Amino acid sequence: MDSLEDTGNIGGEKQMKDINLTEGPIFKKLIFFSLPMIAGNLLQQIYNLIDTLIVGKCIGFGALASVGSAYTLMIFITSIIIGLCMGSGAFFAADYGVADEGRLREDIRLSFWFILSVSAAIYLVIYPGMQFILNILQTPYELMEMTREYVAVVFIGIIFLFLYNFFSYLLRAMGNSVVPLIFLAVSSVMNIVLDLVFVMGVGMGVGGAAWATVIAQAVAGIGITVYSWGKLPLLGSHRKGAGWNPQRLKEIILNDLATGIQQSVMNFGILMIQGLVNSFGVVIMAAFAAAVKIDTIAYMPAQEFGNAYSLFVSQNHGAQKTERIRRGTRISIVTSAVFCVIISCLIFLSAGNLMQLFVDARETGILAEGVRYLRIEGAMYVGIGMLFLWYGYFRGISKPHISLLLTIISLGTRVLLSYTLAPHTSLGVVAIWCSIPIGWFLADVVGVLLYRKMLQMNFRCVRNDEKRNPP
């Protein structure tokens, strides 16, 4: 085993921005580690908001509905790749926590080629069938051409999305959440500038918005790849006889697939909801597209805090610091809950003003439905805040299949209630909006029960060890 005496020293070069999550004050380190991740996602969401604003105001609400529907589809497809990178990130963090550079180098190599192969397969299999998928999603005929134009261009950026996320999760696993933020910031600013040029200046329509996204993704993906290869010597080091370890590759594939499936199931459920929303017409589609953008930004800090907490768990799981994980879990639950309650109050009170950022005041039907969505679903953010923590915990202790189970419970409940009640009762789309928090809380209950069960099992194991090996 190639041991690292200092977990901030990777491949012989000190990474000054790295944060070692296995020691020191938990709350302070979690906050400082998560802030760049939150800032990065916030930049991305701000871009999405501005993109929605430009499309909605400059092209029309039909284009807004079209891009919103396409965005949901692309989120589902790319969530598979992001989930795989996230799964590998847990392995990288555990290797880093136990200070095993040899294992870390091997995991990076195996994970890179596996996820790259999956990314290529997704492109080759799904891209030719895009028209069929849009038909399945009940995309209205009048929006089909715009939606297809947007998706056809954005799909080109899958390879760049893979590169950015792979190296982002690698750097974050080693405690560096600042560098991914820098590249994402550059990408987001470029995206906004290109949106203004292509859509407002040149008049390229939704195709211009799509090309702006792809170019910005290329800058972020290629940029962070070059940076990582230049700053992390272990990426360029090759040992004699280093080949493919079939057993380790199998472990990585099973772990990554579980996380990838969890992320894709989450977004597949959302995609199914998008299909049901589409069946209610363009007004509901446009309201949903705008409200979801607001919604995503509102609970995004809780999501990224959950991702930071997951890497905290992974590093300490690798270092076998069980009690530190327990303390970190209690701190994280309180932090996330307080934040989510505050944000829910703000969203409830300002829903109308937020919707008017994207929709003209004369579109009263769209505004009213968007406000209703935000006041029903947005009042319950504490449910999804807790769920992000449970996802992170089970992923961090190398049990991503439990995160998958929680996702199935949450999304399954949402889809079942929506498709049962929305088309067949007087509730209509309100049933869709109400089903979302119901699914969150059911999954949270199961997460708490499984967490408590694991604590009891760990306690019994410690007691048995003490009996066998008395001090």
C-alpha positions as CSV (number, residue, x, y, z in Angstrom):
1,M,0.0,0.0,0.0
2,D,1.3,3.5,-0.9
3,S,0.7,5.4,2.3
4,L,0.3,9.1,2.6
5,E,1.6,10.5,5.8
6,D,-0.3,13.7,5.3
7,T,-3.7,13.4,3.7
8,G,-3.2,16.8,2.2
9,N,-0.3,15.5,0.3
10,I,-1.3,13.8,-2.9
11,G,1.4,12.3,-5.1
12,G,4.0,14.4,-3.4
13,E,2.5,17.8,-4.0
14,K,0.7,19.7,-1.2
15,Q,-2.7,20.9,-2.2
16,M,-3.1,24.1,-0.2
17,K,-6.9,24.3,-0.7
18,D,-7.6,20.8,0.5
19,I,-9.8,20.3,3.6
20,N,-9.2,17.2,5.7
21,L,-12.7,16.2,7.0
22,T,-11.4,13.5,9.3
23,E,-10.2,15.9,12.0
24,G,-10.9,19.3,13.5
25,P,-14.2,21.1,14.3
26,I,-17.0,19.3,12.3
27,F,-19.5,22.2,11.8
28,K,-16.8,24.7,10.7
29,K,-15.2,22.2,8.3
30,L,-18.6,21.1,6.8
31,I,-19.6,24.7,6.3
32,F,-16.3,25.8,4.7
33,F,-16.2,22.7,2.5
34,S,-19.8,23.0,1.4
35,L,-19.8,26.7,0.7
36,P,-17.8,26.5,-2.6
37,M,-20.1,23.6,-3.7
38,I,-23.2,25.7,-2.9
39,A,-21.7,28.7,-4.7
40,G,-20.9,26.6,-7.7
41,N,-24.4,25.2,-8.0
42,L,-25.9,28.6,-7.3
43,L,-24.0,30.0,-10.3
44,Q,-25.3,27.1,-12.4
45,Q,-28.8,27.8,-11.3
46,I,-28.5,31.5,-11.8
47,Y,-27.4,30.7,-15.4
48,N,-30.5,28.4,-15.7
49,L,-32.7,31.2,-14.4
50,I,-31.2,33.8,-16.8
51,D,-31.5,31.3,-19.6
52,T,-35.2,30.8,-18.8
53,L,-35.6,34.6,-18.5
54,I,-34.0,35.2,-21.9
55,V,-35.9,32.5,-23.6
56,G,-39.3,33.4,-22.0
57,K,-39.0,37.1,-22.5
58,C,-37.3,37.2,-25.9
59,I,-38.8,34.2,-27.7
60,G,-42.1,33.7,-25.9
61,F,-43.8,31.4,-23.4
62,G,-44.1,28.6,-26.0
63,A,-40.3,28.5,-26.2
64,L,-40.2,28.6,-22.4
65,A,-42.4,25.6,-22.2
66,S,-40.3,23.8,-24.9
67,V,-37.0,24.5,-23.2
68,G,-38.4,23.5,-19.8
69,S,-39.6,20.2,-21.1
70,A,-36.3,19.5,-22.9
71,Y,-34.4,20.6,-19.7
72,T,-36.2,17.9,-17.7
73,L,-35.3,15.3,-20.3
74,M,-31.6,16.3,-20.4
75,I,-31.4,16.3,-16.6
76,F,-32.6,12.7,-16.6
77,I,-30.1,11.6,-19.2
78,T,-27.1,13.4,-17.7
79,S,-28.1,12.3,-14.1
80,I,-26.9,8.9,-15.0
81,I,-23.4,10.2,-15.7
82,I,-23.4,12.5,-12.7
83,G,-24.5,9.6,-10.5
84,L,-21.7,7.4,-11.7
85,C,-19.2,10.2,-11.0
86,M,-20.8,10.7,-7.6
87,G,-20.4,7.0,-6.8
88,S,-16.8,7.0,-7.7
89,G,-16.3,10.1,-5.6
90,A,-17.3,8.2,-2.5
91,F,-14.6,5.6,-3.3
92,F,-12.0,8.4,-3.9
93,A,-12.9,10.1,-0.5
94,A,-12.6,6.8,1.4
95,D,-9.2,6.1,-0.2
96,Y,-8.1,9.6,0.7
97,G,-9.4,9.3,4.3
98,V,-7.4,6.1,4.8
99,A,-4.4,7.7,3.1
100,D,-4.0,4.9,0.4
101,E,-2.5,6.6,-2.7
102,G,-2.0,3.3,-4.5
103,R,-5.7,2.4,-4.2
104,L,-6.7,5.9,-5.0
105,R,-4.7,5.9,-8.2
106,E,-6.2,2.5,-9.2
107,D,-9.8,3.6,-8.5
108,I,-9.3,6.8,-10.5
109,R,-8.1,4.9,-13.6
110,L,-10.8,2.2,-13.4
111,S,-13.6,4.6,-12.8
112,F,-12.5,7.0,-15.6
113,W,-12.6,4.4,-18.3
114,F,-15.8,2.8,-17.0
115,I,-17.8,6.0,-16.8
116,L,-16.4,7.2,-20.2
117,S,-17.6,4.0,-21.8
118,V,-21.1,4.5,-20.3
119,S,-21.2,8.1,-21.5
120,A,-20.4,7.0,-25.0
121,A,-22.9,4.2,-24.9
122,I,-25.7,6.7,-23.8
123,Y,-25.0,9.0,-26.7
124,L,-24.9,6.2,-29.3
125,V,-28.1,4.5,-28.0
126,I,-30.3,7.4,-27.0
127,Y,-29.5,10.1,-29.5
128,P,-31.0,8.2,-32.5
129,G,-34.2,7.6,-30.6
130,M,-34.8,11.2,-29.5
131,Q,-37.9,11.7,-31.5
132,F,-39.5,8.6,-30.1
133,I,-38.7,9.8,-26.5
134,L,-40.2,13.2,-27.2
135,N,-43.4,11.5,-28.4
136,I,-43.5,9.4,-25.2
137,L,-43.3,12.6,-23.2
138,Q,-46.5,13.9,-24.9
139,T,-44.7,16.9,-26.2
140,P,-47.3,19.1,-27.9
141,Y,-47.2,19.2,-31.7
142,E,-46.7,22.9,-31.8
143,L,-43.6,22.7,-29.6
144,M,-42.1,19.6,-31.1
145,E,-39.8,21.3,-33.5
146,M,-38.3,23.7,-31.0
147,T,-37.9,21.0,-28.4
148,R,-36.1,18.7,-30.8
149,E,-33.8,21.5,-32.0
150,Y,-32.8,22.3,-28.4
151,V,-32.2,18.7,-27.4
152,A,-30.3,17.8,-30.6
153,V,-27.7,20.5,-29.8
154,V,-27.5,20.1,-26.0
155,F,-26.9,16.4,-26.2
156,I,-23.6,17.0,-27.9
157,G,-22.2,18.3,-24.5
158,I,-22.5,14.9,-22.7
159,I,-18.7,14.2,-23.0
160,F,-17.9,17.6,-21.5
161,L,-20.4,17.1,-18.7
162,F,-18.6,13.8,-17.9
163,L,-15.2,15.4,-17.8
164,Y,-16.3,18.2,-15.5
165,N,-18.1,16.0,-13.1
166,F,-15.5,13.3,-12.9
167,F,-12.7,15.6,-12.0
168,S,-14.9,17.7,-9.8
169,Y,-15.8,14.8,-7.6
170,L,-12.2,13.7,-7.6
171,L,-11.0,17.1,-6.3
172,R,-13.8,17.4,-3.8
173,A,-13.1,13.8,-2.5
174,M,-9.6,15.1,-1.7
175,G,-11.0,18.1,0.1
176,N,-10.7,20.7,-2.7
177,S,-14.1,22.2,-3.4
178,V,-12.7,25.6,-4.6
179,V,-11.3,24.6,-8.0
180,P,-14.5,23.1,-9.4
181,L,-16.2,26.3,-8.3
182,I,-13.8,28.4,-10.3
183,F,-14.3,26.4,-13.5
184,L,-18.1,26.4,-13.1
185,A,-18.0,30.2,-12.5
186,V,-16.2,30.7,-15.7
187,S,-18.5,28.4,-17.6
188,S,-21.7,30.1,-16.1
189,V,-20.6,33.6,-17.0
190,M,-19.6,32.4,-20.5
191,N,-23.0,30.7,-20.9
192,I,-24.9,33.9,-20.0
193,V,-22.8,36.0,-22.4
194,L,-23.3,33.6,-25.2
195,D,-27.0,33.4,-24.5
196,L,-27.3,37.1,-24.9
197,V,-25.3,37.0,-28.1
198,F,-26.9,34.0,-29.7
199,V,-30.5,34.6,-28.7
200,M,-30.9,38.3,-28.3
201,G,-28.1,39.5,-30.7
202,V,-28.1,37.0,-33.5
203,G,-31.6,35.7,-33.1
204,M,-30.8,32.0,-33.2
205,G,-33.8,31.1,-31.0
206,V,-33.7,28.0,-28.8
207,G,-30.9,26.6,-30.8
208,G,-28.7,29.5,-29.8
209,A,-29.5,28.9,-26.1
210,A,-28.5,25.2,-26.7
211,W,-25.2,26.1,-28.4
212,A,-24.3,28.5,-25.6
213,T,-24.7,25.7,-23.1
214,V,-22.5,23.3,-25.0
215,I,-19.7,25.7,-25.6
216,A,-19.7,26.7,-21.9
217,Q,-19.7,23.0,-20.9
218,A,-16.7,22.4,-23.1
219,V,-14.7,25.1,-21.5
220,A,-15.5,23.8,-18.0
221,G,-14.9,20.1,-18.9
222,I,-11.7,20.5,-20.8
223,G,-10.4,23.2,-18.4
224,I,-10.8,21.1,-15.2
225,T,-9.3,18.1,-16.9
226,V,-6.1,20.0,-17.9
227,Y,-5.9,21.5,-14.4
228,S,-6.2,18.1,-12.7
229,W,-3.6,16.4,-14.9
230,G,-1.2,19.3,-14.3
231,K,-1.7,19.6,-10.5
232,L,-2.2,16.0,-9.4
233,P,1.0,14.0,-10.1
234,L,-0.8,10.7,-9.3
235,L,-2.9,11.1,-12.5
236,G,0.3,10.9,-14.6
237,S,2.2,8.3,-12.7
238,H,2.2,4.8,-13.9
239,R,3.6,1.8,-12.0
240,K,5.1,-1.2,-13.8
241,G,2.7,-4.1,-14.0
242,A,-0.3,-1.9,-13.3
243,G,-3.2,-3.6,-15.1
244,W,-6.9,-4.1,-14.6
245,N,-7.9,-5.4,-11.2
246,P,-11.1,-7.3,-12.1
247,Q,-12.3,-7.6,-8.5
248,R,-11.9,-3.9,-7.8
249,L,-13.4,-3.0,-11.2
250,K,-16.5,-5.1,-10.2
251,E,-16.7,-3.2,-6.9
252,I,-16.6,0.1,-8.6
253,I,-19.1,-0.8,-11.2
254,L,-21.6,-2.1,-8.7
255,N,-21.2,0.9,-6.5
256,D,-21.3,3.4,-9.3
257,L,-24.3,1.7,-10.9
258,A,-26.2,1.8,-7.7
259,T,-25.6,5.5,-7.4
260,G,-26.2,6.1,-11.1
261,I,-29.5,4.3,-11.0
262,Q,-30.5,6.2,-7.9
263,Q,-29.9,9.5,-9.6
264,S,-31.5,8.4,-12.8
265,V,-34.6,6.9,-11.0
266,M,-34.9,10.2,-9.2
267,N,-34.9,12.1,-12.5
268,F,-36.9,9.4,-14.3
269,G,-39.7,10.0,-11.8
270,I,-39.4,13.8,-12.5
271,L,-39.5,13.0,-16.2
272,M,-42.7,11.0,-15.8
273,I,-44.2,13.9,-13.9
274,Q,-43.1,16.2,-16.8
275,G,-45.0,14.0,-19.2
276,L,-48.2,14.2,-17.0
277,V,-47.7,18.0,-16.7
278,N,-47.4,18.2,-20.5
279,S,-50.8,16.6,-20.9
280,F,-52.4,19.6,-19.2
281,G,-51.4,22.0,-21.9
282,V,-48.9,24.8,-22.6
283,V,-50.0,27.1,-19.8
284,I,-49.4,24.5,-17.1
285,M,-46.1,23.5,-18.8
286,A,-44.9,27.1,-18.8
287,A,-45.9,27.6,-15.1
288,F,-44.1,24.3,-14.2
289,A,-41.0,25.3,-16.1
290,A,-40.6,28.6,-14.4
291,A,-41.6,27.4,-10.9
292,V,-39.2,24.4,-11.0
293,K,-36.3,26.8,-11.7
294,I,-37.2,28.8,-8.6
295,D,-37.8,25.6,-6.7
296,T,-34.4,24.2,-7.6
297,I,-32.5,27.3,-6.5
298,A,-34.4,27.4,-3.2
299,Y,-33.4,24.0,-2.0
300,M,-30.1,23.7,-3.8
301,P,-28.0,24.7,-0.8
302,A,-29.5,21.9,1.2
303,Q,-28.7,19.5,-1.7
304,E,-25.0,20.6,-1.9
305,F,-24.7,20.5,1.8
306,G,-25.9,16.9,1.6
307,N,-23.2,16.2,-1.0
308,A,-20.6,17.8,1.2
309,Y,-21.8,15.8,4.2
310,S,-21.6,12.6,2.1
311,L,-17.9,13.2,1.3
312,F,-17.4,13.9,5.1
313,V,-19.0,10.5,5.8
314,S,-16.8,8.8,3.1
315,Q,-13.5,10.2,4.4
316,N,-14.4,9.3,8.0
317,H,-15.7,5.9,6.9
318,G,-12.4,5.2,5.3
319,A,-10.6,6.4,8.4
320,Q,-13.0,4.2,10.6
321,K,-14.0,7.2,12.7
322,T,-17.6,6.1,13.5
323,E,-18.2,8.4,16.4
324,R,-17.2,11.4,14.3
325,I,-19.7,10.4,11.7
326,R,-22.5,10.2,14.3
327,R,-21.6,13.7,15.6
328,G,-21.4,15.0,12.1
329,T,-24.8,13.5,11.3
330,R,-26.5,15.3,14.2
331,I,-24.9,18.6,13.3
332,S,-25.9,18.2,9.7
333,I,-29.6,17.4,10.5
334,V,-30.0,20.5,12.6
335,T,-28.2,22.8,10.1
336,S,-30.2,21.5,7.1
337,A,-33.5,21.7,8.9
338,V,-33.0,25.3,10.1
339,F,-32.0,26.4,6.6
340,C,-35.0,24.7,4.9
341,V,-37.6,26.2,7.3
342,I,-36.2,29.7,6.7
343,I,-36.2,29.2,2.9
344,S,-39.7,27.8,2.9
345,C,-41.0,30.9,4.6
346,L,-39.3,33.2,2.1
347,I,-40.6,31.2,-0.9
348,F,-44.2,31.1,0.5
349,L,-44.2,34.9,1.0
350,S,-42.5,35.9,-2.3
351,A,-43.9,33.3,-4.7
352,G,-45.8,35.9,-6.8
353,N,-42.9,38.2,-7.2
354,L,-40.5,35.4,-8.1
355,M,-42.8,34.1,-10.8
356,Q,-43.0,37.5,-12.4
357,L,-39.2,37.4,-13.0
358,F,-39.9,34.9,-15.8
359,V,-43.5,35.4,-16.8
360,D,-45.2,38.6,-18.1
361,A,-47.7,40.0,-15.6
362,R,-50.4,39.7,-18.2
363,E,-50.1,35.9,-18.3
364,T,-52.3,35.6,-15.2
365,G,-53.0,31.8,-15.7
366,I,-49.3,30.9,-15.7
367,L,-48.6,33.1,-12.8
368,A,-51.4,31.7,-10.6
369,E,-50.4,28.1,-11.3
370,G,-46.8,28.8,-10.6
371,V,-47.6,30.5,-7.3
372,R,-49.8,27.6,-6.3
373,Y,-47.0,25.1,-7.0
374,L,-44.5,27.1,-5.0
375,R,-46.8,27.5,-2.0
376,I,-47.7,23.9,-1.8
377,E,-44.4,22.2,-2.5
378,G,-42.1,25.0,-1.3
379,A,-43.6,25.0,2.2
380,M,-42.1,21.5,2.8
381,Y,-38.4,21.9,1.9
382,V,-37.4,20.4,5.2
383,G,-38.5,17.0,3.8
384,I,-36.2,17.1,0.9
385,G,-33.4,18.6,3.0
386,M,-33.4,15.6,5.3
387,L,-33.7,13.3,2.3
388,F,-30.5,14.7,0.7
389,L,-28.7,13.9,4.0
390,W,-29.9,10.3,4.0
391,Y,-28.8,9.9,0.4
392,G,-25.4,11.2,1.4
393,Y,-25.1,9.1,4.5
394,F,-25.8,5.8,2.9
395,R,-23.7,6.7,-0.2
396,G,-20.8,7.6,2.1
397,I,-20.8,4.3,4.0
398,S,-20.7,2.4,0.7
399,K,-24.4,1.4,0.8
400,P,-25.8,3.3,-2.3
401,H,-28.5,0.6,-2.7
402,I,-30.2,2.1,0.4
403,S,-30.1,5.5,-1.2
404,L,-31.7,3.9,-4.3
405,L,-34.4,2.4,-2.1
406,L,-35.2,5.8,-0.6
407,T,-35.4,7.3,-4.0
408,I,-37.8,4.6,-5.2
409,I,-40.1,5.3,-2.2
410,S,-40.0,9.1,-2.7
411,L,-40.4,9.1,-6.5
412,G,-42.7,6.0,-6.6
413,T,-45.1,7.7,-4.2
414,R,-45.0,10.9,-6.2
415,V,-45.7,9.2,-9.5
416,L,-48.3,6.9,-8.2
417,L,-50.3,9.6,-6.5
418,S,-50.0,12.0,-9.4
419,Y,-51.1,9.6,-12.1
420,T,-53.9,8.2,-9.9
421,L,-55.4,11.5,-8.8
422,A,-54.4,14.3,-11.3
423,P,-56.2,12.9,-14.4
424,H,-59.2,11.3,-12.6
425,T,-60.2,13.7,-9.8
426,S,-61.2,17.3,-9.4
427,L,-57.8,18.0,-7.8
428,G,-56.2,18.1,-11.3
429,V,-52.6,19.4,-11.2
430,V,-52.9,20.2,-7.5
431,A,-52.5,16.4,-6.9
432,I,-49.1,16.6,-8.7
433,W,-47.9,19.4,-6.5
434,C,-49.1,17.8,-3.3
435,S,-47.6,14.4,-4.1
436,I,-44.1,15.7,-4.1
437,P,-43.7,16.5,-0.3
438,I,-45.7,13.4,0.6
439,G,-43.0,11.3,-1.2
440,W,-40.2,13.1,0.6
441,F,-41.5,12.5,4.1
442,L,-42.3,8.9,3.5
443,A,-38.7,8.3,2.3
444,D,-37.4,10.3,5.3
445,V,-39.2,8.0,7.8
446,V,-37.7,5.0,6.2
447,G,-34.3,6.7,6.2
448,V,-34.5,7.4,10.0
449,L,-35.5,3.8,10.7
450,L,-32.7,2.3,8.7
451,Y,-30.1,4.8,10.2
452,R,-31.2,3.8,13.7
453,K,-31.1,0.1,12.9
454,M,-27.5,0.5,11.6
455,L,-26.5,2.4,14.8
456,Q,-27.8,-0.5,16.9
457,M,-26.0,-3.0,14.8
458,N,-22.7,-1.1,15.1
459,F,-23.2,-0.8,18.9
460,R,-23.7,-4.6,19.2
461,C,-20.6,-5.2,17.1
462,V,-18.5,-2.9,19.4
463,R,-19.9,-4.7,22.5
464,N,-19.0,-8.1,21.1
465,D,-15.5,-7.0,20.2
466,E,-15.1,-5.7,23.8
467,K,-16.2,-9.0,25.2
468,R,-13.8,-11.0,22.9
469,N,-10.9,-8.6,23.5
470,P,-11.3,-7.1,27.0
471,P,-8.9,-4.2,27.8
